[in-house]
Amino acid sequence: MNTDESRVDVAGEPGLVSVVIPTYDRAYIIGRAIESVLQQTYRSVEVIVIDDGSTDDTRRVVEAFGPPVRYFYQTNAGVSAARNHGLRKARGEFVALLDSDDLWLPWKLEAQVQLMRSFPDVGMIWTDMVAIDSAEKVLHPAYLRVMYHAHRTVCIEEACALAGRLREFWPGAPPEVSDRPFYRGNIFSEMILGNLVHTSTVLLRRTRLTQVGGFDESLIKSGEDYEFHLHTCFYGPVGFFDAASILYRKGADDQLTAPRYMLYTARNNLATVRKWLARGQGRITLPAAVIRGHLAECCAWLASEKYVAGDYWGGRADHLRSLWLRPWQPRLWGHFAYHFLPGWIRRGVRNLRRRLSSAKQPGVGPAL
C-alpha cells in the first residue's frame, strides 16, 4: 500500500529529470534502455536503476555506465516496491518512469519538459508508443490506442482540450513531431473506465508525485500501473502529447503483460475501479448506467480469467455479479450456463469447436 515512506520530498533539483528503472534478470537488455536515456537531447538527467533481486549479471552491466547512472539492489519484492524505492531516491524536479525492456526516442524528455514548463498546472504528461518485437522490428507505429482498450470508449480529443502543437512550445522540435497536438484536461472520471496511460511514456512533476505518494504495493504481479495513473489524475490536470516517444517491446515471456499474469491484471483492475469509485464520490461525472456497465465488464473479465485458471466456483460468482449489474447480456448468460455443465460435456463442446474451427481454415480438412 502507499505509505509515508514511499513519499518523496516536495523540493527537487530544478530542471533535473530523475529516471526510475525497475529491473529483474534483464542483464541482456537493460543496457539498451539506459543508453536510450543517456542519448536524450535533454541532458539534465539522473538514472536510478532498482534491481529487484536479480540473479544474473545486472549489477555489472548497470554499474559499468558510471555516473549519472545509480544502481540500488533490493531483495525481490515486486515492481511496485522497486519503483517506490526508486522514487525515494529521486532528486529531480521531474520524475520519469521507464521499464527495463523499453527504449526512448532521443527527443522524448525535452519535449515533455518544454510542455511541463508551458503548463505549470499539468502534473503528468504521457505519449503514444511504437510497438516493436525482440529484434526491434516495428510492429505498430502508434500502439497506445491498440493496447489500452479504454481508448475505444474514451476519446482523448473529446475528454481533453487541444492546447496547441509542439512547435508552439518548443520551436526547436524535430520536424517529424513539431506539428503533433498536445491535449490538456482533467480526466479522472474517464480513467475510471480503464487505463489510458503507458508507464514508460510518463513524465511526472515532483509536486504531483508528492500528492500521489507511490505505487500500491498490495497490487501484486500486474495492474499496479493503472491504479497509480488513476491516482495521479485524481489530483488535477494532465496532458497527452499525441506522438510516439518510446519503443515498446512486445511479446516477451518475462513481461507482466504475459498471459499467465492476466488473472492478476483482471483482479487488480476490479479492485482499483471499486476503490476509486468509493474515494472519488462527488468527483465522478459518469452516468450511473455507465458505471454499472463498466463494473459488469470488469466482473465478466475476472470471471473469464478465473475459468482459465481453473477456479470455476470463483468464476461463477463473478459471472453472477456481472449479470446482476447488467442483466441483459445474452452471450454472458450462455457462458454462465456452459460452466454449469458436467465436465465431460464441456470437453465435448470444446473439442467440437476446435474441429469446426480447423475445418474453416484454408487447406485444412479432408481432401475432396
C-alpha positions in Angstrom: 0.0 0.0 0.0 1.0 3.6 -0.3 2.8 4.7 2.9 4.5 7.8 4.1 7.8 6.0 3.5 7.1 6.0 -0.2 6.6 9.7 -0.5 9.2 12.0 -2.0 10.1 15.4 -0.7 8.3 18.4 -2.4 11.6 20.1 -3.2 13.6 18.9 -6.1 16.7 19.9 -8.1 15.4 22.4 -10.6 15.4 21.1 -14.2 16.7 17.7 -13.2 14.8 14.6 -14.5 15.1 11.5 -12.3 14.5 8.4 -14.4 13.4 5.4 -12.4 14.1 1.9 -14.0 13.0 -1.2 -12.1 14.5 -4.4 -13.4 14.7 -8.1 -12.7 17.1 -10.5 -14.5 17.4 -8.4 -17.6 21.1 -8.0 -17.9 20.7 -9.0 -21.6 18.6 -5.9 -22.4 18.7 -3.2 -19.7 21.8 -1.6 -21.2 19.8 -0.6 -24.3 17.2 1.1 -22.0 19.9 3.1 -20.1 21.6 4.1 -23.4 18.3 5.5 -24.7 18.1 7.8 -21.6 21.7 8.9 -21.9 21.2 9.7 -25.6 18.4 12.2 -24.8 18.7 15.7 -26.2 17.7 16.9 -22.7 20.9 16.5 -20.8 20.0 17.2 -17.1 19.1 13.6 -16.1 19.9 11.0 -13.4 19.2 7.3 -13.9 18.1 5.3 -10.9 18.1 1.5 -11.5 16.4 -0.6 -8.8 17.5 -4.2 -9.1 14.6 -6.3 -7.7 16.7 -9.3 -6.6 18.3 -10.2 -10.0 20.4 -13.4 -10.1 22.1 -12.6 -13.4 24.8 -10.1 -14.4 22.5 -7.0 -14.0 24.8 -5.2 -11.4 27.9 -5.4 -13.6 26.0 -4.2 -16.7 24.5 -1.2 -14.9 27.5 -0.2 -12.8 29.7 -0.1 -16.0 27.9 3.0 -17.1 29.1 5.1 -14.1 27.5 8.5 -13.3 24.8 9.7 -13.8 23.6 6.1 -13.5 22.9 5.0 -9.9 22.4 1.3 -9.0 20.5 0.0 -6.0 19.8 -3.6 -5.1 16.8 -4.9 -3.1 15.6 -8.3 -2.1 12.9 -9.3 -4.6 9.7 -7.5 -3.6 7.9 -6.8 -7.0 7.8 -4.0 -9.5 5.7 -1.6 -7.2 8.2 -1.9 -4.4 11.1 -1.4 -6.8 9.5 1.7 -8.3 8.8 3.1 -4.9 12.4 2.5 -3.9 13.4 4.5 -6.9 11.0 7.3 -6.2 12.5 7.7 -2.7 16.0 8.0 -4.3 14.8 10.6 -7.0 16.3 14.1 -6.6 14.8 15.8 -9.6 12.1 18.4 -10.2 10.6 15.9 -12.7 10.4 12.1 -12.5 10.2 9.7 -15.5 9.4 6.0 -15.4 11.0 3.5 -17.8 10.6 -0.2 -17.9 13.9 -2.0 -18.5 12.9 -3.5 -21.8 11.6 -0.3 -23.4 13.5 2.4 -25.3 13.1 6.2 -25.5 13.4 8.2 -28.7 16.0 11.0 -28.3 13.6 13.9 -28.1 11.2 12.5 -25.5 12.3 14.2 -22.3 13.0 17.6 -24.0 9.5 17.7 -25.5 7.8 16.8 -22.2 9.9 19.2 -20.1 9.1 22.0 -22.5 5.4 21.2 -22.2 5.6 21.0 -18.4 7.2 24.4 -18.3 4.4 25.8 -20.6 1.6 24.4 -18.4 2.6 24.6 -14.7 -0.7 23.0 -13.6 -0.2 19.8 -15.5 1.1 17.1 -13.2 1.7 14.3 -15.7 2.4 14.0 -19.4 2.2 10.8 -21.4 2.5 9.9 -25.1 1.8 7.3 -27.7 4.3 4.5 -28.4 5.7 2.3 -31.2 5.4 -1.4 -30.7 8.5 -3.5 -31.6 9.5 -7.1 -31.4 12.5 -8.6 -29.7 14.6 -7.7 -32.8 13.4 -4.1 -32.6 11.4 -4.5 -35.8 8.3 -2.2 -35.9 5.1 -4.0 -35.3 2.8 -1.0 -35.0 3.7 2.7 -35.2 1.0 4.0 -32.8 0.2 1.3 -30.3 -1.2 3.1 -27.3 -4.9 3.0 -28.5 -4.5 -0.6 -29.6 -3.0 -1.9 -26.3 -5.3 0.0 -24.0 -8.9 -0.9 -24.7 -10.2 2.1 -22.7 -9.3 4.3 -25.7 -12.1 2.6 -27.6 -14.5 4.1 -25.1 -12.8 7.3 -24.2 -11.7 9.8 -26.9 -8.9 11.9 -25.7 -9.7 14.6 -28.2 -13.1 15.0 -26.6 -12.1 14.4 -23.0 -9.3 17.0 -23.1 -8.9 20.4 -24.8 -6.4 20.9 -27.6 -3.7 23.1 -26.0 -1.6 23.6 -29.2 1.1 22.0 -31.3 4.5 21.1 -30.0 6.2 23.7 -32.2 4.3 26.4 -30.3 6.1 25.4 -27.0 9.4 24.1 -28.4 10.5 26.0 -31.5 13.4 23.6 -32.0 11.2 20.5 -32.0 12.2 17.8 -34.5 10.3 18.2 -37.8 8.6 14.8 -37.5 6.8 15.7 -34.3 6.7 19.5 -34.3 3.1 19.6 -35.6 1.8 16.9 -33.3 -1.0 18.0 -30.9 -0.9 18.4 -27.2 -4.1 17.9 -25.2 -4.7 19.0 -21.6 -7.5 18.2 -19.2 -9.0 16.6 -16.1 -9.7 13.0 -17.0 -10.2 11.4 -13.6 -13.7 10.3 -14.4 -12.7 8.9 -17.8 -9.9 6.9 -16.3 -12.4 5.1 -14.2 -13.3 3.4 -17.5 -9.9 1.9 -17.9 -6.2 2.8 -18.2 -5.3 5.3 -20.9 -1.6 5.7 -19.9 1.5 3.6 -20.6 4.0 3.9 -17.8 7.3 4.1 -19.8 5.9 7.2 -21.7 5.2 9.2 -18.5 6.9 12.3 -17.1 5.7 13.5 -13.7 6.0 16.8 -11.9 7.5 16.1 -8.5 4.8 18.1 -6.7 2.1 15.9 -8.2 4.1 12.8 -7.3 4.3 14.0 -3.7 0.5 14.1 -3.6 0.2 10.6 -5.1 2.9 9.1 -2.9 3.8 6.0 -4.9 2.6 2.7 -6.3 0.2 0.5 -4.3 2.3 -2.5 -3.3 -0.7 -4.6 -2.5 -1.4 -4.9 -6.2 1.0 -7.7 -7.0 2.2 -9.1 -10.3 0.3 -6.7 -12.6 -2.2 -3.8 -12.8 -0.4 -1.5 -10.3 0.3 1.0 -13.1 -3.4 1.6 -13.7 -4.1 2.5 -10.0 -1.0 4.8 -10.0 -2.1 6.7 -13.1 -5.7 7.0 -12.0 -4.5 8.3 -8.6 -2.3 10.8 -10.5 -5.3 12.1 -12.5 -7.3 12.5 -9.2 -5.2 15.5 -8.2 -5.7 17.7 -11.3 -4.9 18.3 -15.0 -2.7 16.0 -17.0 -1.5 16.2 -20.6 -1.3 13.9 -23.6 1.3 14.5 -26.3 -0.1 12.6 -29.3 3.2 11.3 -30.8 5.1 8.0 -30.2 8.0 8.8 -27.9 9.1 5.3 -27.0 9.7 1.9 -28.5 7.6 -0.6 -26.5 9.0 -4.2 -26.7 6.0 -6.5 -27.2 5.6 -10.2 -26.6 8.4 -11.3 -24.3 7.6 -14.0 -21.8 9.1 -12.1 -18.9 6.7 -9.2 -19.3 3.9 -8.5 -16.8 1.5 -8.4 -19.8 2.2 -12.1 -20.5 -0.9 -14.3 -20.5 -0.1 -16.0 -17.2 -0.5 -12.7 -15.4 -3.9 -11.9 -16.8 -5.8 -13.2 -13.7 -3.8 -10.7 -11.5 -4.5 -7.9 -14.0 -8.2 -8.5 -14.1 -8.4 -8.9 -10.3 -6.4 -5.7 -9.6 -8.4 -3.8 -12.3 -11.6 -4.5 -10.5 -10.1 -3.7 -7.1 -8.8 -0.3 -8.5 -12.2 0.6 -10.0 -14.1 -0.2 -6.8 -11.5 1.7 -4.7 -11.7 4.9 -6.7 -15.5 4.8 -7.2 -15.7 5.0 -3.4 -12.9 7.5 -2.9 -13.9 9.7 -5.9 -17.6 10.1 -4.9 -18.7 13.6 -5.8 -15.8 14.0 -8.3 -17.0 11.4 -10.9 -19.2 12.7 -13.7 -20.1 9.4 -15.4 -23.8 8.4 -15.6 -24.8 5.7 -13.1 -25.7 3.4 -16.0 -22.2 3.8 -17.5 -20.6 3.0 -14.1 -22.8 -0.2 -13.6 -22.0 -1.3 -17.2 -18.3 -0.9 -16.6 -18.4 -2.8 -13.3 -20.3 -5.5 -15.1 -17.5 -5.7 -17.7 -14.8 -5.8 -15.0 -16.6 -8.7 -13.2 -17.1 -10.6 -16.5 -13.4 -10.2 -17.4 -12.3 -11.5 -13.9 -14.8 -14.4 -14.3 -13.2 -15.4 -17.6 -9.7 -15.3 -16.2 -10.8 -17.4 -13.2 -12.3 -20.0 -15.5 -9.0 -20.2 -17.5 -7.1 -20.6 -14.2 -9.5 -23.5 -13.2 -11.3 -21.6 -10.4 -14.8 -22.5 -11.6 -16.6 -21.5 -8.4 -14.9 -18.1 -8.2 -15.6 -17.6 -11.9 -19.3 -18.4 -11.5 -19.5 -15.9 -8.6 -18.1 -13.1 -10.6 -20.2 -14.1 -13.6 -23.3 -13.6 -11.3 -22.0 -10.3 -10.1 -21.7 -9.1 -13.7 -25.2 -10.3 -14.6 -26.7 -8.7 -11.5 -25.1 -5.4 -12.5 -26.3 -5.7 -16.1 -28.8 -8.5 -16.7 -29.2 -8.0 -20.4 -26.1 -9.9 -21.5 -27.3 -12.9 -23.6 -23.8 -14.1 -24.5 -22.7 -14.0 -20.9 -25.8 -15.9 -19.8 -24.8 -18.6 -22.3 -21.2 -18.7 -20.9 -22.6 -18.9 -17.4 -24.9 -21.9 -18.3 -22.0 -23.6 -20.1 -19.8 -23.6 -17.0 -22.5 -25.4 -15.0 -22.5 -28.3 -17.5 -20.8 -31.5 -16.4 -17.1 -31.6 -17.3 -17.4 -34.3 -19.9 -20.0 -32.2 -21.8 -17.8 -29.1 -21.6 -14.9 -31.1 -23.0 -17.0 -32.4 -25.9 -18.2 -28.9 -26.7 -14.6 -27.6 -26.7 -13.4 -30.4 -29.0 -16.3 -29.8 -31.4 -15.4 -26.1 -31.5 -11.8 -26.9 -32.3 -12.9 -29.3 -35.2 -15.2 -26.7 -36.6 -12.6 -24.0 -36.4 -10.0 -26.2 -38.1 -12.4 -27.1 -40.9 -12.8 -23.4 -41.7 -9.0 -22.8 -42.2 -7.7 -22.9 -45.8 -6.1 -26.2 -46.7 -7.4 -27.9 -43.5 -9.9 -30.8 -43.5 -10.5 -33.8 -45.6 -9.4 -33.8 -49.3 -12.2 -33.9 -51.8 
